[in-house]
Amino acid sequence: MLLKYYKGSFLFTALCLLAAAWLGFESTGSVGGTLGVLWIVLVLGVLEVSLSFDNAVVNATVLRDMDDKWRHRFLTWGILIAVFGMRIVFPLAIVAIAAHLGPVEAVKLAAGDPVRYEQIITSAHVGISGFGGSFLAMVGLNFFLDEEKDDHWIGWIERPLAAMRKISGLATGIVLLALYGIGQFIPADEAMTFLTAGIFGLLTYIVVHAIGVILEGDGDAVAGAAARSGFAAFLYLEVLDASFSFDGVIGAFALSNNLFIIALGLGIGAMFVRSMTIMLVDKGTLTQYRYLEHGAFYAIVALAAIMLLSVRFHIPETITGLIGATLIGLSFWASVRSNRKHPEQTLDEALPVRASGQPVGE
């Protein structure tokens, strides 16, 4: 029964809504104000789920090859880092660095002057977009340039990329050209910040990949090298989750500039993404629906492009979420059609996969 995977998320949602109701009544002193805060928290939760569904699919592709110990660590420690670290500590850290404040002063600013807090964190958008966009672009491009990938969903796009996958550093070159090209259309001071952050995004990807290669002794694609080493996979997933969270954290200020309201709403979404990840792994959904993983990585490339272009153009978060959901929906539909045409190919694929790589039931 699918509901069992979401029991913890519904309980966490109830606790967050209680906290939101208390916060709303304390800050507004009225029932109407309290209901307004509750509505914002719920909308933020839905926004986070819509933006991060592709994150759940990609997480599942790594977790299915993880050993049970590191899988458990990601699903426990990882969710604490995702909810507490990325939704509370990360925005505070940005404000502290940008305004040259200590941690305590940053918390006081968030609680006492939310308008100023919003202005500071929004001003860091260029650097955040450069870092997150370049990291996600490397993740997405390297999936399609993986030498072990021989299954294609959209052949006219994926086959030419597969033909070029032996070109060393191709993904890095594409991302660097994108950073340089976009940097030509923004002010010089912002361009420097954008390029610097983008280069650090590239370096972060390379470092995480290198850790997987060193610990394992051999590495291929990012989802292969990282997943085969528990620590490297854990680190890769945390950086990936952080990159996915950037747009949600920044976009949340369109609804509220209160750090604690934002943390409650995005935390609800993060818990549901965790539940979806567990369900996808346990049900073996990615092996049963062969193109679902492709759709998630197309969504990653789209999100990377949106993050990079957002330094020049305003792109509503609704559009971002719809693009990701549409790509994953289309890939699911294509998988169902493929399964109907070739039912014999899905018999083994439909079995959930253990961390050892062997289908359950063998």
BALOBA-1460 file (C-alpha; in Angstrom, 3 decimals):
// residues 362
<rec num="1" residu="m" x="0.000" y="0.000" z="0.000"/>
<rec num="2" residu="l" x="1.509" y="3.313" z="-1.117"/>
<rec num="3" residu="l" x="0.124" y="5.251" z="1.852"/>
<rec num="4" residu="k" x="2.574" y="3.564" z="4.259"/>
<rec num="5" residu="y" x="5.474" y="5.421" z="2.636"/>
<rec num="6" residu="y" x="3.889" y="8.787" z="3.462"/>
<rec num="7" residu="k" x="2.782" y="8.268" z="7.070"/>
<rec num="8" residu="g" x="5.871" y="9.983" z="8.449"/>
<rec num="9" residu="s" x="5.490" y="12.861" z="6.002"/>
<rec num="10" residu="f" x="1.846" y="13.443" z="6.975"/>
<rec num="11" residu="l" x="2.803" y="13.394" z="10.670"/>
<rec num="12" residu="f" x="5.638" y="15.866" z="10.022"/>
<rec num="13" residu="t" x="3.200" y="18.052" z="8.062"/>
<rec num="14" residu="a" x="0.771" y="18.088" z="10.985"/>
<rec num="15" residu="l" x="3.536" y="19.158" z="13.378"/>
<rec num="16" residu="c" x="4.711" y="21.876" z="10.974"/>
<rec num="17" residu="l" x="1.170" y="23.193" z="10.583"/>
<rec num="18" residu="l" x="0.766" y="23.349" z="14.365"/>
<rec num="19" residu="a" x="4.019" y="25.297" z="14.581"/>
<rec num="20" residu="a" x="2.850" y="27.545" z="11.728"/>
<rec num="21" residu="a" x="-0.483" y="28.185" z="13.483"/>
<rec num="22" residu="w" x="1.324" y="29.211" z="16.679"/>
<rec num="23" residu="l" x="3.760" y="31.382" z="14.726"/>
<rec num="24" residu="g" x="0.930" y="32.975" z="12.755"/>
<rec num="25" residu="f" x="-1.130" y="33.818" z="15.821"/>
<rec num="26" residu="e" x="1.917" y="35.151" z="17.701"/>
<rec num="27" residu="s" x="2.908" y="37.401" z="14.819"/>
<rec num="28" residu="t" x="-0.532" y="38.586" z="13.669"/>
<rec num="29" residu="g" x="-2.793" y="38.099" z="16.688"/>
<rec num="30" residu="s" x="-5.759" y="37.254" z="14.482"/>
<rec num="31" residu="v" x="-7.452" y="34.154" z="13.075"/>
<rec num="32" residu="g" x="-7.289" y="35.559" z="9.555"/>
<rec num="33" residu="g" x="-3.553" y="36.189" z="9.826"/>
<rec num="34" residu="t" x="-3.032" y="32.698" z="11.221"/>
<rec num="35" residu="l" x="-4.941" y="31.138" z="8.328"/>
<rec num="36" residu="g" x="-2.861" y="33.204" z="5.907"/>
<rec num="37" residu="v" x="0.368" y="31.808" z="7.375"/>
<rec num="38" residu="l" x="-0.998" y="28.253" z="7.207"/>
<rec num="39" residu="w" x="-1.918" y="28.760" z="3.557"/>
<rec num="40" residu="i" x="1.578" y="30.038" z="2.705"/>
<rec num="41" residu="v" x="3.188" y="27.035" z="4.433"/>
<rec num="42" residu="l" x="0.990" y="24.619" z="2.471"/>
<rec num="43" residu="v" x="1.693" y="26.376" z="-0.837"/>
<rec num="44" residu="l" x="5.433" y="26.313" z="-0.149"/>
<rec num="45" residu="g" x="5.224" y="22.592" z="0.566"/>
<rec num="46" residu="v" x="3.477" y="21.940" z="-2.745"/>
<rec num="47" residu="l" x="5.961" y="24.206" z="-4.545"/>
<rec num="48" residu="e" x="8.911" y="22.281" z="-3.107"/>
<rec num="49" residu="v" x="7.435" y="18.915" z="-4.135"/>
<rec num="50" residu="s" x="6.730" y="20.131" z="-7.672"/>
<rec num="51" residu="l" x="10.271" y="21.498" z="-8.033"/>
<rec num="52" residu="s" x="11.961" y="18.468" z="-6.478"/>
<rec num="53" residu="f" x="10.134" y="15.443" z="-7.908"/>
<rec num="54" residu="d" x="12.973" y="14.979" z="-10.368"/>
<rec num="55" residu="n" x="15.316" y="15.140" z="-7.374"/>
<rec num="56" residu="a" x="13.506" y="12.138" z="-5.870"/>
<rec num="57" residu="v" x="13.954" y="10.154" z="-9.082"/>
<rec num="58" residu="v" x="17.669" y="10.946" z="-9.294"/>
<rec num="59" residu="n" x="18.129" y="10.164" z="-5.593"/>
<rec num="60" residu="a" x="16.511" y="6.793" z="-6.198"/>
<rec num="61" residu="t" x="18.913" y="6.000" z="-9.054"/>
<rec num="62" residu="v" x="21.831" y="6.365" z="-6.634"/>
<rec num="63" residu="l" x="20.184" y="4.802" z="-3.585"/>
<rec num="64" residu="r" x="19.261" y="1.593" z="-5.418"/>
<rec num="65" residu="d" x="22.990" y="0.799" z="-5.736"/>
<rec num="66" residu="m" x="23.920" y="1.913" z="-2.215"/>
<rec num="67" residu="d" x="24.570" y="-0.577" z="0.565"/>
<rec num="68" residu="d" x="21.943" y="-0.663" z="3.310"/>
<rec num="69" residu="k" x="24.109" y="1.191" z="5.859"/>
<rec num="70" residu="w" x="24.716" y="4.268" z="3.722"/>
<rec num="71" residu="r" x="21.175" y="4.201" z="2.372"/>
<rec num="72" residu="h" x="19.874" y="4.373" z="5.943"/>
<rec num="73" residu="r" x="22.294" y="7.192" z="6.745"/>
<rec num="74" residu="f" x="21.102" y="9.240" z="3.797"/>
<rec num="75" residu="l" x="17.443" y="8.714" z="4.657"/>
<rec num="76" residu="t" x="18.033" y="9.749" z="8.301"/>
<rec num="77" residu="w" x="21.002" y="12.115" z="8.496"/>
<rec num="78" residu="g" x="20.365" y="13.311" z="4.958"/>
<rec num="79" residu="i" x="16.837" y="14.468" z="5.672"/>
<rec num="80" residu="l" x="18.070" y="16.381" z="8.750"/>
<rec num="81" residu="i" x="20.644" y="18.110" z="6.578"/>
<rec num="82" residu="a" x="18.025" y="18.774" z="3.890"/>
<rec num="83" residu="v" x="15.369" y="20.193" z="6.235"/>
<rec num="84" residu="f" x="17.514" y="21.910" z="8.876"/>
<rec num="85" residu="g" x="20.676" y="22.610" z="6.909"/>
<rec num="86" residu="m" x="19.408" y="23.758" z="3.525"/>
<rec num="87" residu="r" x="16.141" y="25.378" z="4.622"/>
<rec num="88" residu="i" x="17.441" y="27.170" z="7.749"/>
<rec num="89" residu="v" x="21.249" y="27.179" z="8.061"/>
<rec num="90" residu="f" x="21.968" y="27.799" z="4.372"/>
<rec num="91" residu="p" x="19.888" y="31.027" z="4.064"/>
<rec num="92" residu="l" x="21.325" y="32.268" z="7.365"/>
<rec num="93" residu="a" x="24.854" y="31.516" z="6.153"/>
<rec num="94" residu="i" x="24.258" y="33.517" z="2.952"/>
<rec num="95" residu="v" x="23.044" y="36.505" z="4.959"/>
<rec num="96" residu="a" x="25.900" y="36.204" z="7.457"/>
<rec num="97" residu="i" x="28.528" y="36.153" z="4.689"/>
<rec num="98" residu="a" x="26.915" y="38.846" z="2.536"/>
<rec num="99" residu="a" x="26.305" y="41.245" z="5.444"/>
<rec num="100" residu="h" x="29.468" y="40.305" z="7.377"/>
<rec num="101" residu="l" x="27.441" y="39.198" z="10.390"/>
<rec num="102" residu="g" x="27.945" y="36.489" z="12.973"/>
<rec num="103" residu="p" x="25.510" y="33.559" z="13.215"/>
<rec num="104" residu="v" x="23.612" y="35.080" z="16.154"/>
<rec num="105" residu="e" x="23.300" y="38.462" z="14.418"/>
<rec num="106" residu="a" x="22.038" y="36.730" z="11.259"/>
<rec num="107" residu="v" x="19.297" y="34.964" z="13.253"/>
<rec num="108" residu="k" x="18.337" y="38.256" z="14.922"/>
<rec num="109" residu="l" x="18.163" y="39.941" z="11.521"/>
<rec num="110" residu="a" x="15.942" y="37.167" z="10.128"/>
<rec num="111" residu="a" x="13.603" y="37.399" z="13.114"/>
<rec num="112" residu="g" x="13.624" y="41.165" z="13.637"/>
<rec num="113" residu="d" x="14.025" y="42.636" z="10.157"/>
<rec num="114" residu="p" x="12.715" y="40.122" z="7.589"/>
<rec num="115" residu="v" x="12.574" y="42.748" z="4.824"/>
<rec num="116" residu="r" x="16.306" y="43.470" z="5.093"/>
<rec num="117" residu="y" x="16.963" y="39.727" z="5.397"/>
<rec num="118" residu="e" x="15.073" y="39.126" z="2.129"/>
<rec num="119" residu="q" x="16.998" y="41.901" z="0.369"/>
<rec num="120" residu="i" x="20.359" y="40.415" z="1.362"/>
<rec num="121" residu="i" x="19.549" y="36.844" z="0.383"/>
<rec num="122" residu="t" x="17.935" y="37.926" z="-2.901"/>
<rec num="123" residu="s" x="21.063" y="39.931" z="-3.747"/>
<rec num="124" residu="a" x="23.023" y="36.656" z="-3.614"/>
<rec num="125" residu="h" x="20.871" y="35.208" z="-6.407"/>
<rec num="126" residu="v" x="23.544" y="35.639" z="-9.105"/>
<rec num="127" residu="g" x="26.141" y="33.586" z="-7.245"/>
<rec num="128" residu="i" x="23.646" y="30.932" z="-6.196"/>
<rec num="129" residu="s" x="22.394" y="30.551" z="-9.764"/>
<rec num="130" residu="g" x="25.922" y="30.265" z="-11.141"/>
<rec num="131" residu="f" x="26.953" y="27.588" z="-8.651"/>
<rec num="132" residu="g" x="23.758" y="25.533" z="-8.694"/>
<rec num="133" residu="g" x="23.225" y="25.848" z="-12.436"/>
<rec num="134" residu="s" x="26.723" y="24.680" z="-13.363"/>
<rec num="135" residu="f" x="26.651" y="21.756" z="-10.922"/>
<rec num="136" residu="l" x="23.254" y="20.547" z="-12.131"/>
<rec num="137" residu="a" x="24.291" y="21.010" z="-15.765"/>
<rec num="138" residu="m" x="27.269" y="18.714" z="-15.178"/>
<rec num="139" residu="v" x="25.037" y="16.114" z="-13.520"/>
<rec num="140" residu="g" x="22.535" y="16.164" z="-16.381"/>
<rec num="141" residu="l" x="25.010" y="16.253" z="-19.265"/>
<rec num="142" residu="n" x="27.161" y="13.452" z="-17.874"/>
<rec num="143" residu="f" x="24.132" y="11.174" z="-17.669"/>
<rec num="144" residu="f" x="23.657" y="11.505" z="-21.434"/>
<rec num="145" residu="l" x="27.407" y="11.232" z="-22.065"/>
<rec num="146" residu="d" x="27.776" y="8.102" z="-19.938"/>
<rec num="147" residu="e" x="29.645" y="5.430" z="-21.913"/>
<rec num="148" residu="e" x="27.546" y="2.692" z="-20.278"/>
<rec num="149" residu="k" x="24.257" y="4.272" z="-21.354"/>
<rec num="150" residu="d" x="22.810" y="2.372" z="-24.328"/>
<rec num="151" residu="d" x="19.077" y="3.000" z="-23.855"/>
<rec num="152" residu="h" x="17.666" y="6.156" z="-25.459"/>
<rec num="153" residu="w" x="14.306" y="7.837" z="-24.973"/>
<rec num="154" residu="i" x="14.535" y="10.811" z="-27.349"/>
<rec num="155" residu="g" x="16.878" y="9.303" z="-29.910"/>
<rec num="156" residu="w" x="17.493" y="12.384" z="-32.083"/>
<rec num="157" residu="i" x="18.941" y="14.148" z="-29.029"/>
<rec num="158" residu="e" x="20.590" y="11.292" z="-27.167"/>
<rec num="159" residu="r" x="22.244" y="9.406" z="-30.047"/>
<rec num="160" residu="p" x="24.381" y="12.377" z="-31.207"/>
<rec num="161" residu="l" x="25.442" y="12.933" z="-27.587"/>
<rec num="162" residu="a" x="26.285" y="9.244" z="-27.244"/>
<rec num="163" residu="a" x="28.444" y="9.495" z="-30.368"/>
<rec num="164" residu="m" x="30.468" y="12.295" z="-28.736"/>
<rec num="165" residu="r" x="30.815" y="10.759" z="-25.282"/>
<rec num="166" residu="k" x="34.468" y="9.778" z="-25.778"/>
<rec num="167" residu="i" x="35.445" y="13.441" z="-26.171"/>
<rec num="168" residu="s" x="37.266" y="14.245" z="-22.943"/>
<rec num="169" residu="g" x="35.862" y="17.176" z="-20.971"/>
<rec num="170" residu="l" x="32.942" y="17.795" z="-23.342"/>
<rec num="171" residu="a" x="30.414" y="18.494" z="-20.565"/>
<rec num="172" residu="t" x="32.831" y="20.871" z="-18.826"/>
<rec num="173" residu="g" x="33.411" y="22.744" z="-22.078"/>
<rec num="174" residu="i" x="29.674" y="23.105" z="-22.718"/>
<rec num="175" residu="v" x="29.060" y="24.483" z="-19.222"/>
<rec num="176" residu="l" x="31.997" y="26.904" z="-19.417"/>
<rec num="177" residu="l" x="30.733" y="28.230" z="-22.761"/>
<rec num="178" residu="a" x="27.258" y="28.675" z="-21.271"/>
<rec num="179" residu="l" x="28.683" y="30.576" z="-18.290"/>
<rec num="180" residu="y" x="30.761" y="32.804" z="-20.547"/>
<rec num="181" residu="g" x="27.909" y="33.449" z="-22.989"/>
<rec num="182" residu="i" x="25.367" y="34.366" z="-20.316"/>
<rec num="183" residu="g" x="27.987" y="36.471" z="-18.522"/>
<rec num="184" residu="q" x="28.185" y="38.732" z="-21.589"/>
<rec num="185" residu="f" x="24.599" y="39.904" z="-21.051"/>
<rec num="186" residu="i" x="24.818" y="40.974" z="-17.402"/>
<rec num="187" residu="p" x="26.740" y="43.829" z="-15.702"/>
<rec num="188" residu="a" x="30.486" y="43.302" z="-15.323"/>
<rec num="189" residu="d" x="30.481" y="43.025" z="-11.506"/>
<rec num="190" residu="e" x="27.647" y="40.484" z="-11.590"/>
<rec num="191" residu="a" x="29.338" y="38.627" z="-14.444"/>
<rec num="192" residu="m" x="32.460" y="38.105" z="-12.335"/>
<rec num="193" residu="t" x="30.382" y="36.778" z="-9.442"/>
<rec num="194" residu="f" x="28.411" y="34.558" z="-11.824"/>
<rec num="195" residu="l" x="31.519" y="33.108" z="-13.504"/>
<rec num="196" residu="t" x="33.336" y="32.573" z="-10.217"/>
<rec num="197" residu="a" x="30.366" y="30.779" z="-8.657"/>
<rec num="198" residu="g" x="29.893" y="28.711" z="-11.813"/>
<rec num="199" residu="i" x="33.539" y="27.623" z="-11.781"/>
<rec num="200" residu="f" x="33.203" y="26.583" z="-8.140"/>
<rec num="201" residu="g" x="30.097" y="24.597" z="-9.099"/>
<rec num="202" residu="l" x="32.185" y="22.774" z="-11.703"/>
<rec num="203" residu="l" x="34.981" y="22.168" z="-9.199"/>
<rec num="204" residu="t" x="32.505" y="20.813" z="-6.648"/>
<rec num="205" residu="y" x="31.224" y="18.321" z="-9.207"/>
<rec num="206" residu="i" x="34.782" y="17.270" z="-10.070"/>
<rec num="207" residu="v" x="35.753" y="16.881" z="-6.397"/>
<rec num="208" residu="v" x="32.699" y="14.753" z="-5.574"/>
<rec num="209" residu="h" x="33.341" y="12.600" z="-8.640"/>
<rec num="210" residu="a" x="37.032" y="12.312" z="-7.740"/>
<rec num="211" residu="i" x="36.186" y="11.117" z="-4.230"/>
<rec num="212" residu="g" x="34.117" y="8.331" z="-5.744"/>
<rec num="213" residu="v" x="36.954" y="7.347" z="-8.085"/>
<rec num="214" residu="i" x="39.574" y="7.389" z="-5.311"/>
<rec num="215" residu="l" x="37.487" y="5.419" z="-2.824"/>
<rec num="216" residu="e" x="36.350" y="2.903" z="-5.406"/>
<rec num="217" residu="g" x="39.496" y="2.741" z="-7.469"/>
<rec num="218" residu="d" x="37.550" y="2.997" z="-10.695"/>
<rec num="219" residu="g" x="34.890" y="5.412" z="-11.924"/>
<rec num="220" residu="d" x="32.756" y="6.011" z="-14.965"/>
<rec num="221" residu="a" x="29.714" y="8.263" z="-14.879"/>
<rec num="222" residu="v" x="28.757" y="10.373" z="-11.909"/>
<rec num="223" residu="a" x="25.848" y="8.174" z="-10.868"/>
<rec num="224" residu="g" x="28.078" y="5.107" z="-11.236"/>
<rec num="225" residu="a" x="31.272" y="6.192" z="-9.520"/>
<rec num="226" residu="a" x="29.490" y="7.961" z="-6.679"/>
<rec num="227" residu="a" x="26.882" y="5.280" z="-6.106"/>
<rec num="228" residu="r" x="29.401" y="2.459" z="-5.799"/>
<rec num="229" residu="s" x="31.055" y="4.137" z="-2.828"/>
<rec num="230" residu="g" x="28.789" y="4.786" z="0.131"/>
<rec num="231" residu="f" x="30.486" y="7.944" z="1.389"/>
<rec num="232" residu="a" x="30.902" y="9.397" z="-2.091"/>
<rec num="233" residu="a" x="27.265" y="8.633" z="-2.898"/>
<rec num="234" residu="f" x="26.137" y="10.290" z="0.337"/>
<rec num="235" residu="l" x="28.227" y="13.386" z="-0.429"/>
<rec num="236" residu="y" x="27.007" y="13.482" z="-4.030"/>
<rec num="237" residu="l" x="23.360" y="13.288" z="-2.971"/>
<rec num="238" residu="e" x="23.759" y="16.041" z="-0.383"/>
<rec num="239" residu="v" x="25.366" y="18.422" z="-2.900"/>
<rec num="240" residu="l" x="22.716" y="17.483" z="-5.451"/>
<rec num="241" residu="d" x="19.914" y="18.144" z="-2.967"/>
<rec num="242" residu="a" x="21.486" y="21.494" z="-2.118"/>
<rec num="243" residu="s" x="21.588" y="22.446" z="-5.800"/>
<rec num="244" residu="f" x="17.945" y="21.479" z="-6.230"/>
<rec num="245" residu="s" x="17.019" y="23.489" z="-3.140"/>
<rec num="246" residu="f" x="18.488" y="26.795" z="-4.305"/>
<rec num="247" residu="d" x="15.584" y="27.779" z="-6.538"/>
<rec num="248" residu="g" x="13.013" y="26.721" z="-3.942"/>
<rec num="249" residu="v" x="14.665" y="28.741" z="-1.173"/>
<rec num="250" residu="i" x="15.002" y="31.849" z="-3.338"/>
<rec num="251" residu="g" x="11.558" y="31.449" z="-4.903"/>
<rec num="252" residu="a" x="9.932" y="31.097" z="-1.483"/>
<rec num="253" residu="f" x="10.534" y="34.798" z="-0.818"/>
<rec num="254" residu="a" x="7.865" y="35.560" z="-3.399"/>
<rec num="255" residu="l" x="5.365" y="34.293" z="-0.815"/>
<rec num="256" residu="s" x="6.978" y="35.265" z="2.491"/>
<rec num="257" residu="n" x="10.133" y="36.889" z="3.830"/>
<rec num="258" residu="n" x="9.861" y="35.124" z="7.185"/>
<rec num="259" residu="l" x="12.666" y="32.559" z="7.502"/>
<rec num="260" residu="f" x="10.707" y="30.318" z="9.848"/>
<rec num="261" residu="i" x="7.575" y="30.211" z="7.681"/>
<rec num="262" residu="i" x="9.749" y="29.366" z="4.671"/>
<rec num="263" residu="a" x="11.567" y="26.634" z="6.612"/>
<rec num="264" residu="l" x="8.287" y="25.027" z="7.693"/>
<rec num="265" residu="g" x="6.833" y="25.003" z="4.170"/>
<rec num="266" residu="l" x="9.959" y="23.783" z="2.392"/>
<rec num="267" residu="g" x="10.572" y="21.241" z="5.153"/>
<rec num="268" residu="i" x="7.176" y="19.679" z="4.444"/>
<rec num="269" residu="g" x="8.092" y="19.402" z="0.783"/>
<rec num="270" residu="a" x="11.494" y="17.884" z="1.600"/>
<rec num="271" residu="m" x="9.864" y="15.172" z="3.720"/>
<rec num="272" residu="f" x="7.490" y="14.196" z="0.907"/>
<rec num="273" residu="v" x="10.418" y="14.070" z="-1.538"/>
<rec num="274" residu="r" x="12.150" y="11.679" z="0.897"/>
<rec num="275" residu="s" x="9.029" y="9.493" z="1.023"/>
<rec num="276" residu="m" x="8.837" y="9.429" z="-2.774"/>
<rec num="277" residu="t" x="12.496" y="8.445" z="-2.941"/>
<rec num="278" residu="i" x="11.980" y="5.489" z="-0.583"/>
<rec num="279" residu="m" x="8.914" y="4.366" z="-2.531"/>
<rec num="280" residu="l" x="10.744" y="4.513" z="-5.870"/>
<rec num="281" residu="v" x="13.596" y="2.397" z="-4.493"/>
<rec num="282" residu="d" x="11.415" y="-0.180" z="-2.728"/>
<rec num="283" residu="k" x="8.999" y="-0.584" z="-5.630"/>
<rec num="284" residu="g" x="11.735" y="-0.832" z="-8.251"/>
<rec num="285" residu="t" x="9.894" y="1.814" z="-10.236"/>
<rec num="286" residu="l" x="12.982" y="2.989" z="-12.112"/>
<rec num="287" residu="t" x="13.688" y="-0.475" z="-13.479"/>
<rec num="288" residu="q" x="10.049" y="-1.080" z="-14.350"/>
<rec num="289" residu="y" x="9.620" y="2.241" z="-16.172"/>
<rec num="290" residu="r" x="12.761" y="2.450" z="-18.285"/>
<rec num="291" residu="y" x="12.516" y="6.084" z="-19.404"/>
<rec num="292" residu="l" x="11.590" y="7.621" z="-16.044"/>
<rec num="293" residu="e" x="15.243" y="8.175" z="-15.211"/>
<rec num="294" residu="h" x="15.754" y="9.856" z="-18.595"/>
<rec num="295" residu="g" x="12.896" y="12.244" z="-17.872"/>
<rec num="296" residu="a" x="14.421" y="13.184" z="-14.514"/>
<rec num="297" residu="f" x="17.778" y="14.011" z="-16.086"/>
<rec num="298" residu="y" x="16.134" y="16.026" z="-18.859"/>
<rec num="299" residu="a" x="14.400" y="17.934" z="-16.043"/>
<rec num="300" residu="i" x="17.787" y="18.481" z="-14.370"/>
<rec num="301" residu="v" x="19.243" y="19.933" z="-17.578"/>
<rec num="302" residu="a" x="16.160" y="22.160" z="-17.928"/>
<rec num="303" residu="l" x="16.456" y="23.312" z="-14.301"/>
<rec num="304" residu="a" x="20.165" y="24.031" z="-14.802"/>
<rec num="305" residu="a" x="19.398" y="26.131" z="-17.878"/>
<rec num="306" residu="i" x="16.660" y="28.012" z="-16.018"/>
<rec num="307" residu="m" x="18.955" y="28.730" z="-13.064"/>
<rec num="308" residu="l" x="21.710" y="30.034" z="-15.336"/>
<rec num="309" residu="l" x="19.338" y="32.150" z="-17.429"/>
<rec num="310" residu="s" x="17.577" y="33.524" z="-14.340"/>
<rec num="311" residu="v" x="20.443" y="35.984" z="-13.821"/>
<rec num="312" residu="r" x="19.236" y="37.746" z="-16.978"/>
<rec num="313" residu="f" x="15.545" y="36.820" z="-17.213"/>
<rec num="314" residu="h" x="12.850" y="36.393" z="-14.589"/>
<rec num="315" residu="i" x="11.419" y="32.885" z="-14.860"/>
<rec num="316" residu="p" x="8.529" y="32.102" z="-12.457"/>
<rec num="317" residu="e" x="8.980" y="29.077" z="-10.202"/>
<rec num="318" residu="t" x="5.647" y="27.764" z="-11.508"/>
<rec num="319" residu="i" x="7.168" y="27.411" z="-14.973"/>
<rec num="320" residu="t" x="10.184" y="25.603" z="-13.512"/>
<rec num="321" residu="g" x="7.979" y="23.116" z="-11.678"/>
<rec num="322" residu="l" x="5.717" y="22.546" z="-14.675"/>
<rec num="323" residu="i" x="8.641" y="21.828" z="-16.999"/>
<rec num="324" residu="g" x="10.062" y="19.210" z="-14.629"/>
<rec num="325" residu="a" x="6.674" y="17.584" z="-13.991"/>
<rec num="326" residu="t" x="5.874" y="17.536" z="-17.729"/>
<rec num="327" residu="l" x="9.177" y="15.891" z="-18.684"/>
<rec num="328" residu="i" x="8.809" y="13.220" z="-16.017"/>
<rec num="329" residu="g" x="5.165" y="12.655" z="-16.954"/>
<rec num="330" residu="l" x="6.064" y="12.233" z="-20.632"/>
<rec num="331" residu="s" x="8.880" y="9.832" z="-19.773"/>
<rec num="332" residu="f" x="6.491" y="7.774" z="-17.631"/>
<rec num="333" residu="w" x="3.961" y="7.639" z="-20.474"/>
<rec num="334" residu="a" x="6.702" y="6.596" z="-22.917"/>
<rec num="335" residu="s" x="7.776" y="3.866" z="-20.488"/>
<rec num="336" residu="v" x="4.229" y="2.508" z="-20.250"/>
<rec num="337" residu="r" x="3.948" y="2.424" z="-24.052"/>
<rec num="338" residu="s" x="7.288" y="0.657" z="-24.329"/>
<rec num="339" residu="n" x="6.238" y="-1.927" z="-21.725"/>
<rec num="340" residu="r" x="3.057" y="-2.661" z="-23.670"/>
<rec num="341" residu="k" x="4.962" y="-3.113" z="-26.927"/>
<rec num="342" residu="h" x="7.728" y="-5.220" z="-25.379"/>
<rec num="343" residu="p" x="6.274" y="-6.956" z="-22.292"/>
<rec num="344" residu="e" x="8.998" y="-9.612" z="-22.364"/>
<rec num="345" residu="q" x="11.644" y="-6.956" z="-21.627"/>
<rec num="346" residu="t" x="9.968" y="-5.796" z="-18.429"/>
<rec num="347" residu="l" x="9.651" y="-9.130" z="-16.614"/>
<rec num="348" residu="d" x="13.086" y="-8.952" z="-14.986"/>
<rec num="349" residu="e" x="13.134" y="-5.163" z="-14.872"/>
<rec num="350" residu="a" x="9.942" y="-5.039" z="-12.838"/>
<rec num="351" residu="l" x="11.651" y="-6.707" z="-9.857"/>
<rec num="352" residu="p" x="12.962" y="-4.253" z="-7.249"/>
<rec num="353" residu="v" x="16.754" y="-4.213" z="-7.087"/>
<rec num="354" residu="r" x="18.752" y="-4.824" z="-3.936"/>
<rec num="355" residu="a" x="21.795" y="-2.762" z="-3.048"/>
<rec num="356" residu="s" x="23.897" y="-5.717" z="-4.236"/>
<rec num="357" residu="g" x="22.478" y="-5.282" z="-7.728"/>
<rec num="358" residu="q" x="20.521" y="-8.534" z="-7.714"/>
<rec num="359" residu="p" x="16.733" y="-8.442" z="-8.288"/>
<rec num="360" residu="v" x="14.627" y="-9.221" z="-5.254"/>
<rec num="361" residu="g" x="13.321" y="-12.772" z="-5.409"/>
<rec num="362" residu="e" x="16.490" y="-14.360" z="-6.845"/>
